[in-house]
Amino acid sequence: MTKKLAIMGAMQEEVEPLLANFENINVVEYANNKYYEVNYNGLDIVIAYSKIGKVFASLTASTMIEKFGCDTLLFSGVAGAINPELKIGDLIIADKLCQHDLDITAFGHPHGYVPEGKVFVETSKELREIAKKVASNNEIKVIEGTIATGDQFVHSTDRKDFIETTFKADALEMEGASVAVVCDALDVPFFILRAISDSADMDAGFDFDEFLKSSAKVSADYIMQIVKEIKA
């Protein structure tokens, strides 16, 4: 049973629609970041945005677990589509995640792998089942698939094709797999949800600016429905 829940995003735009659900918010400043402590029907929640990229995401996830004592982590945010069936605003929950920019293939290892690590990290099956139940009950369309993470904003068809071919990924973003590595190592159940903000091979800058806020709100609204089910 979840005693203290972490909900994180990468950008302010991804957590603003989450914070809008709460009135009594306690702000804790730590490690050049802000952590928002709230309560939902008796469940303590810590909300934070990490800033963009794998390093900041790892720092924030670790802090929420180690300093704030969170025992479950949900991630809400946006992603670029690789799977052609995914359109702007569609939702994807990760069954597993990989780091598409991790490359020591020169030493004979596969893409995304380092010794004592693994290419794919799986998310919590239990949390995915809760999410799918919520989606079914609320007639929300969501797909389950592989999400690829890297410290680059991908807007090249060639790069997208490489990620699709190498990892069979459905979507890509810049934080999820690093959060997955942290949670997996610390034995904390976690869940990664993304709403599609761009299709990764379009004019990504234009699409991202236009659809970031609307897609982030779609993701946040779904996360809050999941929170209600976790609390129930």
URMOTA-V329033 format. One line per field, one symbol per residue. phi: phi as a letter, one per 30 degrees, with the letter a starting at -180 (. if undefined). A space follows every 10 residues. Layout:
phi=???
This chain:
phi=.dcbccbbbc beddcedddd dbcdccccca hhbccccbbb hjcdbccacd idjddddddd dddddddcid cbbccbacac dcddddcejd cbcddabbcd cdbbdecicd eibbeicbdc cddddddddd dddddddchc dbccacccca daddbcdddd ddddddchdc ababbedddd dddddchceb bccbcdcaci ccddeddddd cedddddedd ddedddeedd dd
